[in-house]
Amino acid sequence: MSQRLQVLQPQHLQWQDDSHLHSGHAGAREGGHYRLLLVSAQFAGRNRVARHRLIYDALGPLAAAGVHALSIDARAPEEV
């Protein structure tokens, strides 16, 4: 998935699989639990909803494939 996010020209990208922390959880059968930290100049001046839309647009149909939960931390470079 991180390859698809390259369209956002990230200065920092961290994709973490936290699925092991949710074993036994009912949603774990539906897909994994992931955490994303992405720093990109494209987020400057955009609110959180707009930033998340950019990420989901970049991921496309992969966003729903095998993902039960995705925690997103999207920041502009000056916010780091």
Backbone as CSV, one residue per row, in Angstrom:
resi,resn,N_x,N_y,N_z,CA_x,CA_y,CA_z,C_x,C_y,C_z
1,MET,0.807,-1.196,0.000,0.000,0.000,0.000,0.851,1.261,0.000
2,SER,2.019,1.177,0.604,2.852,2.378,0.662,3.271,2.850,-0.727
3,GLN,3.352,1.946,-1.686,3.692,2.352,-3.056,2.610,3.255,-3.643
4,ARG,1.352,2.956,-3.342,0.243,3.768,-3.855,0.253,5.172,-3.247
5,LEU,0.795,5.294,-2.053,0.820,6.586,-1.370,1.937,7.498,-1.874
6,GLN,2.820,6.986,-2.709,3.914,7.791,-3.247,3.404,8.956,-4.092
7,VAL,2.186,8.862,-4.596,1.594,9.952,-5.375,1.464,11.219,-4.520
8,LEU,1.441,11.067,-3.200,1.359,12.213,-2.293,2.736,12.785,-1.952
9,GLN,3.771,12.248,-2.544,5.145,12.702,-2.357,5.484,12.872,-0.865
10,PRO,5.371,11.778,-0.113,5.595,11.878,1.330,7.040,12.200,1.690
11,GLN,7.200,13.056,2.681,8.516,13.308,3.251,8.817,12.257,4.311
12,HIS,7.749,11.703,4.871,7.870,10.599,5.833,6.622,9.743,5.708
13,LEU,6.816,8.435,5.692,5.700,7.507,5.606,6.001,6.307,6.493
14,GLN,5.080,6.034,7.394,5.232,4.881,8.274,3.916,4.121,8.272
15,TRP,3.960,2.868,7.816,2.792,1.994,7.747,3.030,0.879,8.754
16,GLN,2.161,0.779,9.747,2.357,-0.201,10.812,1.159,-1.135,10.889
17,ASP,1.433,-2.427,10.913,0.395,-3.441,11.050,0.226,-3.769,12.534
18,ASP,-0.924,-3.395,13.085,-1.224,-3.650,14.491,-2.214,-4.799,14.662
19,SER,-2.383,-5.609,13.639,-3.374,-6.677,13.665,-3.165,-7.635,14.834
20,HIS,-1.929,-7.896,15.176,-1.642,-8.835,16.265,-2.198,-8.349,17.608
21,LEU,-2.410,-7.054,17.742,-2.950,-6.504,18.979,-4.459,-6.721,19.098
22,HIS,-5.084,-7.132,18.000,-6.535,-7.260,17.962,-6.993,-8.692,17.716
23,SER,-6.115,-9.657,17.884,-6.513,-11.052,17.664,-7.626,-11.396,18.653
24,GLY,-8.624,-12.086,18.164,-9.777,-12.432,18.975,-10.892,-11.401,18.889
25,HIS,-10.585,-10.215,18.421,-11.580,-9.158,18.223,-12.456,-9.549,17.031
26,ALA,-13.753,-9.335,17.113,-14.676,-9.738,16.048,-14.280,-9.147,14.696
27,GLY,-13.817,-7.905,14.680,-13.435,-7.260,13.429,-12.176,-7.818,12.813
28,ALA,-11.397,-8.546,13.601,-10.142,-9.101,13.088,-10.405,-10.113,11.980
29,ARG,-11.576,-10.719,11.974,-11.914,-11.667,10.900,-12.180,-10.956,9.587
30,GLU,-12.536,-9.668,9.655,-12.868,-8.884,8.466,-11.633,-8.284,7.801
31,GLY,-10.528,-8.226,8.505,-9.315,-7.635,7.956,-8.410,-7.138,9.059
32,GLY,-7.295,-6.555,8.648,-6.286,-6.122,9.597,-6.539,-4.747,10.178
33,HIS,-5.763,-4.440,11.200,-5.772,-3.143,11.866,-4.423,-2.482,11.568
34,TYR,-4.461,-1.281,11.011,-3.244,-0.617,10.573,-3.192,0.812,11.090
35,ARG,-1.960,1.316,11.185,-1.708,2.697,11.584,-0.816,3.326,10.516
36,LEU,-1.179,4.531,10.094,-0.434,5.240,9.054,-0.041,6.618,9.565
37,LEU,1.241,6.936,9.434,1.746,8.286,9.665,2.317,8.752,8.339
38,LEU,1.775,9.846,7.813,2.219,10.348,6.519,2.409,11.855,6.619
39,VAL,3.592,12.315,6.258,3.910,13.743,6.233,4.100,14.144,4.775
40,SER,3.314,15.118,4.341,3.383,15.552,2.950,3.045,17.040,2.846
41,ALA,3.742,17.730,1.971,3.455,19.151,1.728,2.062,19.327,1.129
42,GLN,1.515,18.279,0.539,0.177,18.361,-0.055,-0.915,18.526,0.999
43,PHE,-0.593,18.311,2.256,-1.571,18.469,3.330,-1.637,19.895,3.862
44,ALA,-0.682,20.732,3.495,-0.642,22.116,3.987,-1.930,22.848,3.612
45,GLY,-2.540,23.487,4.599,-3.748,24.271,4.359,-5.010,23.446,4.225
46,ARG,-4.927,22.141,4.404,-6.109,21.275,4.287,-6.521,20.776,5.671
47,ASN,-7.829,20.633,5.851,-8.306,20.105,7.120,-8.158,18.587,7.144
48,ARG,-8.469,17.998,8.286,-8.260,16.557,8.466,-9.079,15.723,7.480
49,VAL,-10.318,16.107,7.227,-11.162,15.353,6.292,-10.567,15.382,4.891
50,ALA,-10.106,16.531,4.443,-9.505,16.650,3.110,-8.228,15.826,3.005
51,ARG,-7.447,15.788,4.067,-6.214,14.997,4.079,-6.534,13.507,3.979
52,HIS,-7.530,13.071,4.733,-7.922,11.661,4.691,-8.463,11.287,3.314
53,ARG,-9.201,12.204,2.685,-9.707,11.937,1.334,-8.555,11.728,0.355
54,LEU,-7.524,12.544,0.459,-6.361,12.378,-0.416,-5.744,10.992,-0.234
55,ILE,-5.655,10.555,1.002,-5.066,9.244,1.284,-5.941,8.133,0.732
56,TYR,-7.245,8.176,1.004,-8.141,7.133,0.502,-8.208,7.136,-1.021
57,ASP,-8.144,8.316,-1.641,-8.115,8.377,-3.109,-6.853,7.718,-3.650
58,ALA,-5.729,7.941,-2.978,-4.467,7.339,-3.425,-4.492,5.829,-3.255
59,LEU,-5.088,5.360,-2.180,-5.149,3.907,-1.935,-6.146,3.220,-2.858
60,GLY,-7.175,3.948,-3.279,-8.179,3.382,-4.164,-8.854,2.167,-3.542
61,PRO,-9.170,1.171,-4.359,-9.876,-0.011,-3.852,-9.057,-0.823,-2.848
62,LEU,-7.756,-0.590,-2.802,-6.930,-1.311,-1.831,-7.278,-0.914,-0.398
63,ALA,-7.856,0.274,-0.224,-8.185,0.749,1.119,-9.181,-0.173,1.802
64,ALA,-10.069,-0.778,1.048,-11.094,-1.642,1.642,-10.695,-3.111,1.646
65,ALA,-9.711,-3.465,0.871,-9.326,-4.876,0.735,-8.483,-5.329,1.920
66,GLY,-9.074,-6.079,2.806,-8.332,-6.648,3.920,-8.029,-5.675,5.046
67,VAL,-8.726,-4.521,5.060,-8.505,-3.539,6.112,-9.790,-3.392,6.923
68,HIS,-9.704,-3.704,8.199,-10.858,-3.499,9.086,-10.787,-2.115,9.729
69,ALA,-9.582,-1.696,10.102,-9.410,-0.401,10.756,-8.110,0.248,10.289
70,LEU,-8.194,1.540,10.017,-7.017,2.302,9.607,-6.991,3.605,10.390
71,SER,-5.976,3.757,11.214,-5.778,4.981,11.977,-4.801,5.857,11.195
72,ILE,-5.218,7.073,10.864,-4.411,7.950,10.016,-3.940,9.172,10.795
73,ASP,-2.646,9.434,10.719,-2.052,10.666,11.230,-1.415,11.335,10.017
74,ALA,-2.094,12.328,9.454,-1.641,13.017,8.241,-1.237,14.435,8.609
75,ARG,0.035,14.769,8.373,0.545,16.078,8.771,1.274,16.767,7.623
76,ALA,1.227,18.075,7.651,2.048,18.890,6.764,3.439,18.978,7.416
77,PRO,4.489,19.217,6.640,5.846,19.249,7.182,6.016,20.213,8.360
78,GLU,5.351,21.351,8.317,5.506,22.327,9.396,4.809,21.898,10.691
79,GLU,4.048,20.820,10.653,3.342,20.319,11.839,4.118,19.217,12.561
80,VAL,5.257,18.846,12.005,6.036,17.764,12.607,6.975,18.317,13.661
